[in-house]
Amino acid sequence: MKIGVLGPKGTFSDVAFSKYKLLNPNAEVFYYQTLEETTASLKHLDKIIVPLENTLEGYVQQILDFLINHDVYIEQELFIYVQFALIWKTSTPDIKNIFVQFAAKGQCQKYIESIKDIDLTLTSSNMQSLQRFNESSDNDAAIVPTHIIPIDYHHKNITDSLQNYTRFIVINKTKKFDTAIDFKVSLVVIPHGDRPGLLYDILSIFKSQNINLTSIMSRPQKNIIGQYNFFIEFISKSQNYQVVESMLNIIKQNFTIKILGIYPQA
């Protein structure tokens, strides 16, 4: 089984793959340099594992659009604990520059806003931040995941929250819905045009069935300004599946819906 992830080895995506492999020992990893390359790899691989949501940064918009615009399905979710540290080389640092990946920057914003007269050099991955730091002078530092800190460097945790997690999803090309004891439903509601009360009409259907949403995100339809699709997620139980199915049929009477996945809640 061939699995595509955002590389290189050592990234949080790689950590998510390792967690997946524990229960899928025949899984083989293939690394890609960008999220775009990773999602495109699904054409010739069996599955991909990509980040969907982070405690501090919210949803990854690029992945939302990929789910909405392609015939792909979520089969599983994985939560990875995410912490970042500032690393430097000398006991009395005179830091002039920090290497940091763009997503890591957003999750260490409090520390970054507190520093002055220090340049930031953005990198494409956390592993690249570490590599450039290893090759740099004593005046450079880097922000990297705590699980890849070399033991011979000074460091301190600078993550904005100690409860920071990234939610990864396993995506495949085959529709396979799993209504386990606790299951999560991810779907997109596509309105037919725009009108007053449109969002209220969607939400009232969920309320009438006593279903609590865990998230709702609007994404532009990208053809007319001001028109949006709605990405929605909620959790239910196996004994309520008929209620969920009935509710989805009600939504279909007035909207187009695409079910992106029904899978066990992690």
GIURKA-V96276 format. One record per backbone hydrogen bond with DSSP energy under -0.5 kcal/mol. CO is the residue of the C=O (numbers start at 1). NH is the residue of the N-H. E is the energy in kcal/mol with one decimal. If there is no record, write none. Layout:
# GIURKA-V96276
CO:NH:E ; CO:NH:E
This chain:
# GIURKA-V96276
1:28:-3.1 ; 2:46:-1.3 ; 2:47:-1.9 ; 3:30:-2.3 ; 4:49:-2.4 ; 5:7:-0.6 ; 5:32:-1.8 ; 8:11:-1.6 ; 11:15:-1.8 ; 12:16:-2.4 ; 13:17:-2.1 ; 14:18:-2.3 ; 15:19:-1.9 ; 16:20:-2.2 ; 17:21:-2.7 ; 18:22:-1.0 ; 19:23:-0.5 ; 20:23:-1.1 ; 20:24:-0.6 ; 24:27:-2.3 ; 28:3:-3.2 ; 30:5:-2.4 ; 32:7:-3.2 ; 34:38:-2.0 ; 35:39:-2.8 ; 36:40:-2.1 ; 37:41:-1.4 ; 39:42:-1.3 ; 40:43:-1.6 ; 41:44:-1.5 ; 41:45:-1.2 ; 46:173:-0.5 ; 47:4:-2.2 ; 48:171:-2.9 ; 49:6:-0.5 ; 50:169:-2.6 ; 52:60:-2.4 ; 53:167:-3.7 ; 54:58:-2.3 ; 58:54:-2.1 ; 59:61:-0.9 ; 60:63:-0.7 ; 60:64:-1.9 ; 61:65:-2.4 ; 62:66:-1.7 ; 63:67:-2.4 ; 64:68:-2.3 ; 65:69:-2.4 ; 66:70:-0.9 ; 70:72:-2.0 ; 73:172:-2.5 ; 76:170:-2.6 ; 78:80:-0.5 ; 78:168:-3.6 ; 80:166:-2.5 ; 81:83:-0.5 ; 83:146:-2.2 ; 84:158:-2.0 ; 84:159:-0.8 ; 85:144:-2.3 ; 86:156:-1.5 ; 87:142:-1.7 ; 88:154:-2.0 ; 96:119:-2.6 ; 97:141:-2.4 ; 98:121:-3.0 ; 99:143:-2.6 ; 100:123:-1.7 ; 101:105:-2.4 ; 102:106:-1.4 ; 103:107:-1.0 ; 104:107:-0.6 ; 104:108:-0.5 ; 105:108:-1.1 ; 106:109:-0.5 ; 107:160:-2.7 ; 108:112:-2.1 ; 109:113:-2.6 ; 110:114:-0.8 ; 111:114:-0.8 ; 111:115:-0.8 ; 112:115:-0.7 ; 119:98:-2.3 ; 120:122:-0.6 ; 121:100:-2.4 ; 123:102:-1.0 ; 125:129:-1.8 ; 126:130:-2.0 ; 127:131:-2.4 ; 128:132:-2.8 ; 129:133:-2.0 ; 130:134:-2.5 ; 131:135:-1.3 ; 133:136:-1.4 ; 137:140:-1.5 ; 139:96:-3.4 ; 139:97:-1.4 ; 141:99:-2.5 ; 142:87:-2.8 ; 142:144:-0.6 ; 144:85:-2.8 ; 145:148:-1.6 ; 146:149:-1.0 ; 150:153:-1.4 ; 154:88:-1.9 ; 156:86:-2.6 ; 161:164:-0.5 ; 163:165:-0.6 ; 164:82:-2.9 ; 165:55:-2.5 ; 166:80:-2.6 ; 166:168:-0.7 ; 167:52:-3.2 ; 167:53:-1.6 ; 168:78:-2.9 ; 169:50:-2.0 ; 169:171:-0.6 ; 170:75:-2.9 ; 170:76:-0.9 ; 171:48:-2.0 ; 172:73:-2.6 ; 174:176:-0.7 ; 177:179:-0.6 ; 178:180:-1.4 ; 181:183:-0.5 ; 181:238:-1.5 ; 182:265:-2.4 ; 183:236:-2.7 ; 184:263:-2.0 ; 185:234:-1.7 ; 186:260:-2.3 ; 186:261:-1.4 ; 187:232:-2.9 ; 188:190:-0.5 ; 188:258:-2.3 ; 189:191:-0.7 ; 189:230:-2.5 ; 190:256:-2.0 ; 191:193:-1.0 ; 195:198:-1.4 ; 197:201:-2.4 ; 198:202:-1.6 ; 199:203:-2.6 ; 200:204:-2.6 ; 201:205:-0.9 ; 202:205:-0.7 ; 202:206:-1.0 ; 203:207:-2.3 ; 204:208:-2.3 ; 205:209:-0.9 ; 206:209:-0.5 ; 206:211:-2.5 ; 207:210:-1.8 ; 210:212:-0.5 ; 211:213:-0.5 ; 212:235:-0.7 ; 215:233:-2.2 ; 217:231:-3.4 ; 219:229:-3.3 ; 224:227:-1.6 ; 227:221:-2.6 ; 228:191:-0.6 ; 229:219:-2.6 ; 229:231:-0.5 ; 230:189:-2.8 ; 230:232:-0.6 ; 231:217:-2.8 ; 232:187:-2.5 ; 233:214:-2.6 ; 233:215:-1.5 ; 234:185:-2.9 ; 236:183:-2.4 ; 237:240:-2.0 ; 238:241:-1.6 ; 240:244:-2.1 ; 241:245:-2.8 ; 242:246:-2.4 ; 243:247:-2.4 ; 244:248:-2.4 ; 245:249:-1.7 ; 246:250:-1.7 ; 247:251:-2.2 ; 248:252:-1.9 ; 249:253:-0.6 ; 250:253:-1.1 ; 251:254:-1.5 ; 251:255:-1.9 ; 256:190:-3.8 ; 258:188:-2.2 ; 258:260:-0.7 ; 260:74:-3.3 ; 261:186:-2.6 ; 262:178:-3.4 ; 263:184:-3.3
